[in-house]
Amino acid sequence: MLRAIAASYRDAFAGLSRTVWLLSVATLINRAGTMVMPFLVLWLTEERGFTTAGAGRTLALYGIGGMVASYLGGWLSDRFDARTVMIWSLSFTGLGFLLLGRLEGRIPILATILALSIFGEVFRPASSAALVAASGPAERTRSFALYRLAINLGMTLGPAAGGFLALYDYDWLFVVDGVTCWLAVGLLWYISRKPFAAGEVTPETAPVAPERSPWQDRPFLALLLLLFLMNVVVFQVVSTYPLSLRDLYGFAEDRIGLVLAINTLLVVLFEMVLVNAVAGYDPLKVTGVGAFLFCFGLALLPLGSTFAFAAFTVAIWSVGEMLAFPVVAGVVANRAGQGSLGRYMGLFNLSFATGYVVAPLTGTWVYQHLGARVLWFGCGVVGLLVWAGFHGLAVFERASRSPSPASTPL
């Protein structure tokens, strides 16, 4: 059995390009310092005097900047080397975090958060385009899974350490986050100066899907709508979820950080193997099941009050996350033509950014006026709707799929 387990891990990681590994290492360095965003609501309310609703509106402002940055980052990546876009993004983000931690006034804080969101979120579509450029179609889902592994390995360390630092002094969160952005810039600069390795897929040699505008790709737009609905639930994790752990479970910042670290640890340990195991299944149906499990895990939150129960619910929504996000990212990457790759990935990230805007606004309003039970049970209902939507999209695509070898089914 041990040999079979070892073989499954070996198969999951085999065949990925050097550039994908280096990009993932750079991301690991950056995300190991991710300490500000998981505790931003608590910092705003406890250290800067914001109300819960005011903190929610501030997170929504970050999401608005992210909406602009998502498409901007895709547009820039279609015109410049995506790795260069990543370098400039992280350079300004590091500076922004150092500045934000020193601000006291409400208007300067809001302005800096908006600027941070624009510069920081340009990174996401650029990194997606860089990964696709270094991966063949068959490896792209696993490339995204490795990239997410790096993100989550870093965030296993970041929020957990950030929780302890927040108990001591919130200022350290901003310092560590800013410095790790610049450390990642150093590695990305090294990557940008290295040529692609022999035999590695490059933008010039990658198989090309039919060129089309993503705005005219109706199945893709339907997929974005479903992702938006899911992301309204997903981003409760960085808005109302810490509040629920504090109010329903009585957890302090250090324990909240440990709960969040369970999610990232599970992703690090199992996502690559799980993604490899479901490779033969319909990716849209897999995404739908993942979306449902994510929402269902959060819907269980009001039913308990112990650390063990919180960990159990985290395990459920973590499996959903592992099934949904790397798989659907691979679907989008393989649908885009080479000349529109950045825009496809930009719109893909836009579904996350719009969810980030709506999630704190709706989540904090429901939490404050209707209560935590209504909020989390409502998340379960959204999960059922998104599951049905992805299943219907998969059926539609199978029925309308052209037998032509040149076709690129969603």
Stockholm file with secondary structure:
# STOCKHOLM 1.0

chainA/1-410         MLRAIAASYRDAFAGLSRTVWLLSVATLINRAGTMVMPFLVLWLTEERGFTTAGAGRTLALYGIGGMVASYLGGWLSDRFDARTVMIWSLSFTGLGFLLLGRLEGRIPILATILALSIFGEVFRPASSAALVAASGPAERTRSFALYRLAINLGMTLGPAAGGFLALYDYDWLFVVDGVTCWLAVGLLWYISRKPFAAGEVTPETAPVAPERSPWQDRPFLALLLLLFLMNVVVFQVVSTYPLSLRDLYGFAEDRIGLVLAINTLLVVLFEMVLVNAVAGYDPLKVTGVGAFLFCFGLALLPLGSTFAFAAFTVAIWSVGEMLAFPVVAGVVANRAGQGSLGRYMGLFNLSFATGYVVAPLTGTWVYQHLGARVLWFGCGVVGLLVWAGFHGLAVFERASRSPSPASTPL
#=GR chainA/1-410 SS CHHHHHHHHHHHHTTCCHHHHHHHHHHHHHHTTCCTGGGHHHHHHHTSCCCHHHHHHHHHHHHHHHHHHHHHHHHHHTTSCHHHHHHHHHHHHHHHHHHHTTCCSHHHHHHHHHHHHHHHHTHHHHHHHHHHHTSCGGGHHHHHHHHHHHHHHHHHHHHHHHHHHHHHCTHHHHHHHHHHHHHHHHHHHHHHHSCCCTTCCCTTTSCCCCCCCGGGCHHHHHHHHHHHHHHHHHGGGGTHHHHHHHHTTCCCHHHHHHHHHHHHHHHHHHHHHHHHHTTTSCHHHHHHHHHHHHHHHHHTGGGCCSHHHHHHHHHHHHHHHHHHHHHHHHHHHHHSCGGGHHHHHHHHHHHHHHHHHHHHHHHHHHHHHTCHHHHHHHHHHHHHHHHHHHHHHHHHHHHHCCCSTTCCCC
#=GC SS_cons         CHHHHHHHHHHHHTTCCHHHHHHHHHHHHHHTTCCTGGGHHHHHHHTSCCCHHHHHHHHHHHHHHHHHHHHHHHHHHTTSCHHHHHHHHHHHHHHHHHHHTTCCSHHHHHHHHHHHHHHHHTHHHHHHHHHHHTSCGGGHHHHHHHHHHHHHHHHHHHHHHHHHHHHHCTHHHHHHHHHHHHHHHHHHHHHHHSCCCTTCCCTTTSCCCCCCCGGGCHHHHHHHHHHHHHHHHHGGGGTHHHHHHHHTTCCCHHHHHHHHHHHHHHHHHHHHHHHHHTTTSCHHHHHHHHHHHHHHHHHTGGGCCSHHHHHHHHHHHHHHHHHHHHHHHHHHHHHSCGGGHHHHHHHHHHHHHHHHHHHHHHHHHHHHHTCHHHHHHHHHHHHHHHHHHHHHHHHHHHHHCCCSTTCCCC
//
